[in-house]
Amino acid sequence: MISLRKLFRPGPDPREARRPLWNAVVATARAPHWYEAGGVPDTLDGRFDMISLVLALVLHRIDDDPDEALAGVQLTELFVSDMDGQMRQIGFGDMVVGKQVGRMVGALGGRLGAYRAADGSDELRAALVRNLWRGKAPADAELDHVAAEVAALRAALAAMPVGALLAADRLPGRSV
């Protein structure tokens, strides 16, 4: 007979298996070169935009293996959970957090589509300007830096088996 304590004891959160990868996404997005050489604004919005960019590239790679769809969902749920926690930490109340997190998830969805554009394409460059600099074109050298780093990260992710990516605690390529 199963005791009530055993019946209602929560098991480990399966999303936690993706925590090292999530931490790697955040660390890669916070690498100083994006903000220094790339000119991405080092603000709450700029950081969110960079996390969304790196997460989109990682999710695209996970999507290459349909058997790992759950891993992509779990990683996205960690994104939502982290954004919720960040909003609460800076003082947003319950009434606002849900709406803001909903907007962030919508923004991530839009970026998932926009960042499928081919490396070096005008479409990708326009998406980067629209999302990272909120439509205000940066200096050519800054945009060139970010576009080149996106292409390098995408190539490094493509060269990595999805199973290895899911077990990673660091993303390939430059993270500093």
mmCIF file of the C-alpha atoms, coordinates in Angstrom:
data_MODEL
# 
_entry.id   MODEL 
# 
loop_
_atom_site.group_PDB 
_atom_site.id 
_atom_site.type_symbol 
_atom_site.label_atom_id 
_atom_site.label_alt_id 
_atom_site.label_comp_id 
_atom_site.label_asym_id 
_atom_site.label_entity_id 
_atom_site.label_seq_id 
_atom_site.pdbx_PDB_ins_code 
_atom_site.Cartn_x 
_atom_site.Cartn_y 
_atom_site.Cartn_z 
_atom_site.occupancy 
_atom_site.B_iso_or_equiv 
_atom_site.pdbx_formal_charge 
_atom_site.auth_seq_id 
_atom_site.auth_comp_id 
_atom_site.auth_asym_id 
_atom_site.auth_atom_id 
_atom_site.pdbx_PDB_model_num 
ATOM 1   C CA . MET A 1 1   ? 0.000  0.000  0.000   1.00 0.00 ? 1   MET A CA 1 
ATOM 2   C CA . ILE A 1 2   ? 1.300  3.460  -0.944  1.00 0.00 ? 2   ILE A CA 1 
ATOM 3   C CA . SER A 1 3   ? 1.437  5.962  1.893   1.00 0.00 ? 3   SER A CA 1 
ATOM 4   C CA . LEU A 1 4   ? -0.010 9.417  1.335   1.00 0.00 ? 4   LEU A CA 1 
ATOM 5   C CA . ARG A 1 5   ? 3.402  10.946 1.995   1.00 0.00 ? 5   ARG A CA 1 
ATOM 6   C CA . LYS A 1 6   ? 4.904  8.929  -0.847  1.00 0.00 ? 6   LYS A CA 1 
ATOM 7   C CA . LEU A 1 7   ? 1.969  9.703  -3.131  1.00 0.00 ? 7   LEU A CA 1 
ATOM 8   C CA . PHE A 1 8   ? 2.311  13.464 -2.724  1.00 0.00 ? 8   PHE A CA 1 
ATOM 9   C CA . ARG A 1 9   ? 6.090  13.738 -2.507  1.00 0.00 ? 9   ARG A CA 1 
ATOM 10  C CA . PRO A 1 10  ? 7.240  15.641 -5.534  1.00 0.00 ? 10  PRO A CA 1 
ATOM 11  C CA . GLY A 1 11  ? 9.922  13.991 -7.609  1.00 0.00 ? 11  GLY A CA 1 
ATOM 12  C CA . PRO A 1 12  ? 12.909 15.801 -9.005  1.00 0.00 ? 12  PRO A CA 1 
ATOM 13  C CA . ASP A 1 13  ? 12.108 18.502 -11.525 1.00 0.00 ? 13  ASP A CA 1 
ATOM 14  C CA . PRO A 1 14  ? 13.010 17.035 -14.939 1.00 0.00 ? 14  PRO A CA 1 
ATOM 15  C CA . ARG A 1 15  ? 13.853 20.515 -16.219 1.00 0.00 ? 15  ARG A CA 1 
ATOM 16  C CA . GLU A 1 16  ? 16.834 20.607 -13.897 1.00 0.00 ? 16  GLU A CA 1 
ATOM 17  C CA . ALA A 1 17  ? 18.648 18.241 -16.255 1.00 0.00 ? 17  ALA A CA 1 
ATOM 18  C CA . ARG A 1 18  ? 18.789 21.228 -18.649 1.00 0.00 ? 18  ARG A CA 1 
ATOM 19  C CA . ARG A 1 19  ? 20.077 23.688 -16.020 1.00 0.00 ? 19  ARG A CA 1 
ATOM 20  C CA . PRO A 1 20  ? 23.770 23.396 -17.058 1.00 0.00 ? 20  PRO A CA 1 
ATOM 21  C CA . LEU A 1 21  ? 22.819 24.137 -20.677 1.00 0.00 ? 21  LEU A CA 1 
ATOM 22  C CA . TRP A 1 22  ? 20.633 27.054 -19.585 1.00 0.00 ? 22  TRP A CA 1 
ATOM 23  C CA . ASN A 1 23  ? 23.530 28.441 -17.533 1.00 0.00 ? 23  ASN A CA 1 
ATOM 24  C CA . ALA A 1 24  ? 25.768 28.082 -20.599 1.00 0.00 ? 24  ALA A CA 1 
ATOM 25  C CA . VAL A 1 25  ? 23.255 30.036 -22.713 1.00 0.00 ? 25  VAL A CA 1 
ATOM 26  C CA . VAL A 1 26  ? 23.234 32.851 -20.165 1.00 0.00 ? 26  VAL A CA 1 
ATOM 27  C CA . ALA A 1 27  ? 27.031 32.856 -19.818 1.00 0.00 ? 27  ALA A CA 1 
ATOM 28  C CA . THR A 1 28  ? 27.465 33.011 -23.585 1.00 0.00 ? 28  THR A CA 1 
ATOM 29  C CA . ALA A 1 29  ? 24.941 35.843 -23.853 1.00 0.00 ? 29  ALA A CA 1 
ATOM 30  C CA . ARG A 1 30  ? 26.740 37.766 -21.130 1.00 0.00 ? 30  ARG A CA 1 
ATOM 31  C CA . ALA A 1 31  ? 30.168 37.481 -22.768 1.00 0.00 ? 31  ALA A CA 1 
ATOM 32  C CA . PRO A 1 32  ? 31.678 40.984 -22.815 1.00 0.00 ? 32  PRO A CA 1 
ATOM 33  C CA . HIS A 1 33  ? 32.473 40.978 -26.544 1.00 0.00 ? 33  HIS A CA 1 
ATOM 34  C CA . TRP A 1 34  ? 28.772 41.292 -27.450 1.00 0.00 ? 34  TRP A CA 1 
ATOM 35  C CA . TYR A 1 35  ? 28.552 44.532 -25.489 1.00 0.00 ? 35  TYR A CA 1 
ATOM 36  C CA . GLU A 1 36  ? 32.046 45.925 -26.070 1.00 0.00 ? 36  GLU A CA 1 
ATOM 37  C CA . ALA A 1 37  ? 32.954 45.086 -29.688 1.00 0.00 ? 37  ALA A CA 1 
ATOM 38  C CA . GLY A 1 38  ? 29.343 44.477 -30.698 1.00 0.00 ? 38  GLY A CA 1 
ATOM 39  C CA . GLY A 1 39  ? 27.858 47.560 -29.102 1.00 0.00 ? 39  GLY A CA 1 
ATOM 40  C CA . VAL A 1 40  ? 24.800 45.701 -27.794 1.00 0.00 ? 40  VAL A CA 1 
ATOM 41  C CA . PRO A 1 41  ? 23.377 47.895 -25.026 1.00 0.00 ? 41  PRO A CA 1 
ATOM 42  C CA . ASP A 1 42  ? 24.412 46.541 -21.623 1.00 0.00 ? 42  ASP A CA 1 
ATOM 43  C CA . THR A 1 43  ? 20.962 47.113 -20.156 1.00 0.00 ? 43  THR A CA 1 
ATOM 44  C CA . LEU A 1 44  ? 18.174 44.845 -18.958 1.00 0.00 ? 44  LEU A CA 1 
ATOM 45  C CA . ASP A 1 45  ? 16.686 44.933 -22.460 1.00 0.00 ? 45  ASP A CA 1 
ATOM 46  C CA . GLY A 1 46  ? 20.057 44.351 -24.121 1.00 0.00 ? 46  GLY A CA 1 
ATOM 47  C CA . ARG A 1 47  ? 20.790 41.378 -21.880 1.00 0.00 ? 47  ARG A CA 1 
ATOM 48  C CA . PHE A 1 48  ? 17.349 39.932 -22.538 1.00 0.00 ? 48  PHE A CA 1 
ATOM 49  C CA . ASP A 1 49  ? 17.880 40.394 -26.271 1.00 0.00 ? 49  ASP A CA 1 
ATOM 50  C CA . MET A 1 50  ? 21.242 38.603 -26.149 1.00 0.00 ? 50  MET A CA 1 
ATOM 51  C CA . ILE A 1 51  ? 19.863 35.722 -24.077 1.00 0.00 ? 51  ILE A CA 1 
ATOM 52  C CA . SER A 1 52  ? 17.012 35.416 -26.568 1.00 0.00 ? 52  SER A CA 1 
ATOM 53  C CA . LEU A 1 53  ? 19.460 35.373 -29.482 1.00 0.00 ? 53  LEU A CA 1 
ATOM 54  C CA . VAL A 1 54  ? 21.709 32.682 -28.010 1.00 0.00 ? 54  VAL A CA 1 
ATOM 55  C CA . LEU A 1 55  ? 18.727 30.652 -26.785 1.00 0.00 ? 55  LEU A CA 1 
ATOM 56  C CA . ALA A 1 56  ? 17.139 30.814 -30.246 1.00 0.00 ? 56  ALA A CA 1 
ATOM 57  C CA . LEU A 1 57  ? 20.316 29.445 -31.849 1.00 0.00 ? 57  LEU A CA 1 
ATOM 58  C CA . VAL A 1 58  ? 20.482 26.627 -29.290 1.00 0.00 ? 58  VAL A CA 1 
ATOM 59  C CA . LEU A 1 59  ? 16.788 25.802 -29.732 1.00 0.00 ? 59  LEU A CA 1 
ATOM 60  C CA . HIS A 1 60  ? 17.230 25.729 -33.522 1.00 0.00 ? 60  HIS A CA 1 
ATOM 61  C CA . ARG A 1 61  ? 20.004 23.160 -33.065 1.00 0.00 ? 61  ARG A CA 1 
ATOM 62  C CA . ILE A 1 62  ? 17.877 21.069 -30.697 1.00 0.00 ? 62  ILE A CA 1 
ATOM 63  C CA . ASP A 1 63  ? 15.058 21.190 -33.262 1.00 0.00 ? 63  ASP A CA 1 
ATOM 64  C CA . ASP A 1 64  ? 17.381 19.380 -35.695 1.00 0.00 ? 64  ASP A CA 1 
ATOM 65  C CA . ASP A 1 65  ? 16.778 16.225 -33.630 1.00 0.00 ? 65  ASP A CA 1 
ATOM 66  C CA . PRO A 1 66  ? 13.001 15.641 -33.357 1.00 0.00 ? 66  PRO A CA 1 
ATOM 67  C CA . ASP A 1 67  ? 13.600 13.026 -30.660 1.00 0.00 ? 67  ASP A CA 1 
ATOM 68  C CA . GLU A 1 68  ? 14.835 15.805 -28.368 1.00 0.00 ? 68  GLU A CA 1 
ATOM 69  C CA . ALA A 1 69  ? 11.768 18.053 -28.609 1.00 0.00 ? 69  ALA A CA 1 
ATOM 70  C CA . LEU A 1 70  ? 11.124 17.699 -24.868 1.00 0.00 ? 70  LEU A CA 1 
ATOM 71  C CA . ALA A 1 71  ? 14.606 19.059 -24.124 1.00 0.00 ? 71  ALA A CA 1 
ATOM 72  C CA . GLY A 1 72  ? 13.764 22.218 -26.079 1.00 0.00 ? 72  GLY A CA 1 
ATOM 73  C CA . VAL A 1 73  ? 10.530 22.605 -24.121 1.00 0.00 ? 73  VAL A CA 1 
ATOM 74  C CA . GLN A 1 74  ? 12.378 22.132 -20.825 1.00 0.00 ? 74  GLN A CA 1 
ATOM 75  C CA . LEU A 1 75  ? 15.008 24.689 -21.797 1.00 0.00 ? 75  LEU A CA 1 
ATOM 76  C CA . THR A 1 76  ? 12.282 27.165 -22.743 1.00 0.00 ? 76  THR A CA 1 
ATOM 77  C CA . GLU A 1 77  ? 10.553 26.534 -19.415 1.00 0.00 ? 77  GLU A CA 1 
ATOM 78  C CA . LEU A 1 78  ? 13.808 27.374 -17.620 1.00 0.00 ? 78  LEU A CA 1 
ATOM 79  C CA . PHE A 1 79  ? 13.916 30.618 -19.627 1.00 0.00 ? 79  PHE A CA 1 
ATOM 80  C CA . VAL A 1 80  ? 10.375 31.452 -18.479 1.00 0.00 ? 80  VAL A CA 1 
ATOM 81  C CA . SER A 1 81  ? 11.141 30.541 -14.880 1.00 0.00 ? 81  SER A CA 1 
ATOM 82  C CA . ASP A 1 82  ? 14.329 32.603 -14.872 1.00 0.00 ? 82  ASP A CA 1 
ATOM 83  C CA . MET A 1 83  ? 12.650 35.625 -16.449 1.00 0.00 ? 83  MET A CA 1 
ATOM 84  C CA . ASP A 1 84  ? 9.841  35.379 -13.879 1.00 0.00 ? 84  ASP A CA 1 
ATOM 85  C CA . GLY A 1 85  ? 12.384 35.266 -11.051 1.00 0.00 ? 85  GLY A CA 1 
ATOM 86  C CA . GLN A 1 86  ? 14.368 38.175 -12.472 1.00 0.00 ? 86  GLN A CA 1 
ATOM 87  C CA . MET A 1 87  ? 11.230 40.300 -12.774 1.00 0.00 ? 87  MET A CA 1 
ATOM 88  C CA . ARG A 1 88  ? 10.268 39.584 -9.172  1.00 0.00 ? 88  ARG A CA 1 
ATOM 89  C CA . GLN A 1 89  ? 13.798 40.247 -7.962  1.00 0.00 ? 89  GLN A CA 1 
ATOM 90  C CA . ILE A 1 90  ? 13.830 43.747 -9.427  1.00 0.00 ? 90  ILE A CA 1 
ATOM 91  C CA . GLY A 1 91  ? 10.506 44.488 -7.765  1.00 0.00 ? 91  GLY A CA 1 
ATOM 92  C CA . PHE A 1 92  ? 7.699  43.796 -10.216 1.00 0.00 ? 92  PHE A CA 1 
ATOM 93  C CA . GLY A 1 93  ? 4.499  42.649 -8.513  1.00 0.00 ? 93  GLY A CA 1 
ATOM 94  C CA . ASP A 1 94  ? 2.368  39.628 -9.276  1.00 0.00 ? 94  ASP A CA 1 
ATOM 95  C CA . MET A 1 95  ? -0.072 41.627 -11.402 1.00 0.00 ? 95  MET A CA 1 
ATOM 96  C CA . VAL A 1 96  ? 2.683  42.761 -13.764 1.00 0.00 ? 96  VAL A CA 1 
ATOM 97  C CA . VAL A 1 97  ? 5.001  39.738 -13.861 1.00 0.00 ? 97  VAL A CA 1 
ATOM 98  C CA . GLY A 1 98  ? 2.635  37.453 -15.771 1.00 0.00 ? 98  GLY A CA 1 
ATOM 99  C CA . LYS A 1 99  ? 2.015  40.023 -18.494 1.00 0.00 ? 99  LYS A CA 1 
ATOM 100 C CA . GLN A 1 100 ? 5.700  40.893 -18.803 1.00 0.00 ? 100 GLN A CA 1 
ATOM 101 C CA . VAL A 1 101 ? 6.777  37.250 -18.954 1.00 0.00 ? 101 VAL A CA 1 
ATOM 102 C CA . GLY A 1 102 ? 4.073  36.656 -21.561 1.00 0.00 ? 102 GLY A CA 1 
ATOM 103 C CA . ARG A 1 103 ? 5.543  39.474 -23.654 1.00 0.00 ? 103 ARG A CA 1 
ATOM 104 C CA . MET A 1 104 ? 9.025  38.007 -23.232 1.00 0.00 ? 104 MET A CA 1 
ATOM 105 C CA . VAL A 1 105 ? 7.865  34.590 -24.405 1.00 0.00 ? 105 VAL A CA 1 
ATOM 106 C CA . GLY A 1 106 ? 6.191  36.254 -27.388 1.00 0.00 ? 106 GLY A CA 1 
ATOM 107 C CA . ALA A 1 107 ? 9.407  38.105 -28.143 1.00 0.00 ? 107 ALA A CA 1 
ATOM 108 C CA . LEU A 1 108 ? 11.368 34.862 -27.976 1.00 0.00 ? 108 LEU A CA 1 
ATOM 109 C CA . GLY A 1 109 ? 8.890  33.296 -30.395 1.00 0.00 ? 109 GLY A CA 1 
ATOM 110 C CA . GLY A 1 110 ? 9.386  36.112 -32.870 1.00 0.00 ? 110 GLY A CA 1 
ATOM 111 C CA . ARG A 1 111 ? 13.143 35.855 -32.572 1.00 0.00 ? 111 ARG A CA 1 
ATOM 112 C CA . LEU A 1 112 ? 13.021 32.099 -33.150 1.00 0.00 ? 112 LEU A CA 1 
ATOM 113 C CA . GLY A 1 113 ? 11.548 32.827 -36.553 1.00 0.00 ? 113 GLY A CA 1 
ATOM 114 C CA . ALA A 1 114 ? 13.704 35.848 -37.370 1.00 0.00 ? 114 ALA A CA 1 
ATOM 115 C CA . TYR A 1 115 ? 16.971 34.162 -36.441 1.00 0.00 ? 115 TYR A CA 1 
ATOM 116 C CA . ARG A 1 116 ? 16.399 31.303 -38.868 1.00 0.00 ? 116 ARG A CA 1 
ATOM 117 C CA . ALA A 1 117 ? 17.571 33.676 -41.596 1.00 0.00 ? 117 ALA A CA 1 
ATOM 118 C CA . ALA A 1 118 ? 20.809 32.645 -43.266 1.00 0.00 ? 118 ALA A CA 1 
ATOM 119 C CA . ASP A 1 119 ? 24.112 33.878 -41.907 1.00 0.00 ? 119 ASP A CA 1 
ATOM 120 C CA . GLY A 1 120 ? 25.291 36.985 -43.727 1.00 0.00 ? 120 GLY A CA 1 
ATOM 121 C CA . SER A 1 121 ? 21.860 37.636 -45.198 1.00 0.00 ? 121 SER A CA 1 
ATOM 122 C CA . ASP A 1 122 ? 20.195 41.026 -45.205 1.00 0.00 ? 122 ASP A CA 1 
ATOM 123 C CA . GLU A 1 123 ? 17.264 39.399 -43.378 1.00 0.00 ? 123 GLU A CA 1 
ATOM 124 C CA . LEU A 1 124 ? 19.468 38.291 -40.479 1.00 0.00 ? 124 LEU A CA 1 
ATOM 125 C CA . ARG A 1 125 ? 21.244 41.632 -40.266 1.00 0.00 ? 125 ARG A CA 1 
ATOM 126 C CA . ALA A 1 126 ? 17.878 43.433 -40.233 1.00 0.00 ? 126 ALA A CA 1 
ATOM 127 C CA . ALA A 1 127 ? 16.618 41.101 -37.483 1.00 0.00 ? 127 ALA A CA 1 
ATOM 128 C CA . LEU A 1 128 ? 19.729 41.784 -35.413 1.00 0.00 ? 128 LEU A CA 1 
ATOM 129 C CA . VAL A 1 129 ? 19.304 45.556 -35.779 1.00 0.00 ? 129 VAL A CA 1 
ATOM 130 C CA . ARG A 1 130 ? 15.586 45.344 -34.994 1.00 0.00 ? 130 ARG A CA 1 
ATOM 131 C CA . ASN A 1 131 ? 16.026 43.160 -31.917 1.00 0.00 ? 131 ASN A CA 1 
ATOM 132 C CA . LEU A 1 132 ? 19.416 44.002 -30.406 1.00 0.00 ? 132 LEU A CA 1 
ATOM 133 C CA . TRP A 1 133 ? 19.476 47.733 -31.098 1.00 0.00 ? 133 TRP A CA 1 
ATOM 134 C CA . ARG A 1 134 ? 15.695 48.238 -31.201 1.00 0.00 ? 134 ARG A CA 1 
ATOM 135 C CA . GLY A 1 135 ? 15.813 49.411 -34.801 1.00 0.00 ? 135 GLY A CA 1 
ATOM 136 C CA . LYS A 1 136 ? 18.550 52.014 -34.407 1.00 0.00 ? 136 LYS A CA 1 
ATOM 137 C CA . ALA A 1 137 ? 21.407 50.836 -36.633 1.00 0.00 ? 137 ALA A CA 1 
ATOM 138 C CA . PRO A 1 138 ? 24.712 50.449 -34.802 1.00 0.00 ? 138 PRO A CA 1 
ATOM 139 C CA . ALA A 1 139 ? 28.099 51.246 -36.293 1.00 0.00 ? 139 ALA A CA 1 
ATOM 140 C CA . ASP A 1 140 ? 28.954 48.938 -39.194 1.00 0.00 ? 140 ASP A CA 1 
ATOM 141 C CA . ALA A 1 141 ? 31.835 47.388 -37.226 1.00 0.00 ? 141 ALA A CA 1 
ATOM 142 C CA . GLU A 1 142 ? 29.487 46.535 -34.339 1.00 0.00 ? 142 GLU A CA 1 
ATOM 143 C CA . LEU A 1 143 ? 26.903 44.905 -36.581 1.00 0.00 ? 143 LEU A CA 1 
ATOM 144 C CA . ASP A 1 144 ? 29.655 43.067 -38.461 1.00 0.00 ? 144 ASP A CA 1 
ATOM 145 C CA . HIS A 1 145 ? 31.047 41.763 -35.164 1.00 0.00 ? 145 HIS A CA 1 
ATOM 146 C CA . VAL A 1 146 ? 27.701 40.473 -33.922 1.00 0.00 ? 146 VAL A CA 1 
ATOM 147 C CA . ALA A 1 147 ? 26.791 38.940 -37.299 1.00 0.00 ? 147 ALA A CA 1 
ATOM 148 C CA . ALA A 1 148 ? 30.159 37.165 -37.495 1.00 0.00 ? 148 ALA A CA 1 
ATOM 149 C CA . GLU A 1 149 ? 29.855 35.879 -33.922 1.00 0.00 ? 149 GLU A CA 1 
ATOM 150 C CA . VAL A 1 150 ? 26.318 34.629 -34.583 1.00 0.00 ? 150 VAL A CA 1 
ATOM 151 C CA . ALA A 1 151 ? 27.568 32.764 -37.663 1.00 0.00 ? 151 ALA A CA 1 
ATOM 152 C CA . ALA A 1 152 ? 30.485 31.299 -35.687 1.00 0.00 ? 152 ALA A CA 1 
ATOM 153 C CA . LEU A 1 153 ? 28.233 30.187 -32.843 1.00 0.00 ? 153 LEU A CA 1 
ATOM 154 C CA . ARG A 1 154 ? 25.704 28.672 -35.234 1.00 0.00 ? 154 ARG A CA 1 
ATOM 155 C CA . ALA A 1 155 ? 28.484 26.772 -37.053 1.00 0.00 ? 155 ALA A CA 1 
ATOM 156 C CA . ALA A 1 156 ? 29.950 25.531 -33.768 1.00 0.00 ? 156 ALA A CA 1 
ATOM 157 C CA . LEU A 1 157 ? 26.516 24.366 -32.611 1.00 0.00 ? 157 LEU A CA 1 
ATOM 158 C CA . ALA A 1 158 ? 25.892 22.616 -35.941 1.00 0.00 ? 158 ALA A CA 1 
ATOM 159 C CA . ALA A 1 159 ? 29.166 20.717 -35.559 1.00 0.00 ? 159 ALA A CA 1 
ATOM 160 C CA . MET A 1 160 ? 28.130 19.497 -32.106 1.00 0.00 ? 160 MET A CA 1 
ATOM 161 C CA . PRO A 1 161 ? 25.852 16.450 -31.794 1.00 0.00 ? 161 PRO A CA 1 
ATOM 162 C CA . VAL A 1 162 ? 22.552 17.413 -30.164 1.00 0.00 ? 162 VAL A CA 1 
ATOM 163 C CA . GLY A 1 163 ? 23.093 14.851 -27.399 1.00 0.00 ? 163 GLY A CA 1 
ATOM 164 C CA . ALA A 1 164 ? 26.425 16.451 -26.537 1.00 0.00 ? 164 ALA A CA 1 
ATOM 165 C CA . LEU A 1 165 ? 24.832 19.901 -26.593 1.00 0.00 ? 165 LEU A CA 1 
ATOM 166 C CA . LEU A 1 166 ? 22.139 18.800 -24.164 1.00 0.00 ? 166 LEU A CA 1 
ATOM 167 C CA . ALA A 1 167 ? 24.797 17.527 -21.765 1.00 0.00 ? 167 ALA A CA 1 
ATOM 168 C CA . ALA A 1 168 ? 26.975 20.631 -22.145 1.00 0.00 ? 168 ALA A CA 1 
ATOM 169 C CA . ASP A 1 169 ? 27.708 23.109 -19.412 1.00 0.00 ? 169 ASP A CA 1 
ATOM 170 C CA . ARG A 1 170 ? 29.465 25.408 -21.879 1.00 0.00 ? 170 ARG A CA 1 
ATOM 171 C CA . LEU A 1 171 ? 28.590 26.354 -25.426 1.00 0.00 ? 171 LEU A CA 1 
ATOM 172 C CA . PRO A 1 172 ? 31.175 25.913 -28.181 1.00 0.00 ? 172 PRO A CA 1 
ATOM 173 C CA . GLY A 1 173 ? 32.992 28.896 -29.550 1.00 0.00 ? 173 GLY A CA 1 
ATOM 174 C CA . ARG A 1 174 ? 33.898 32.164 -27.891 1.00 0.00 ? 174 ARG A CA 1 
ATOM 175 C CA . SER A 1 175 ? 32.234 32.822 -24.564 1.00 0.00 ? 175 SER A CA 1 
ATOM 176 C CA . VAL A 1 176 ? 34.456 35.615 -23.283 1.00 0.00 ? 176 VAL A CA 1 
# 
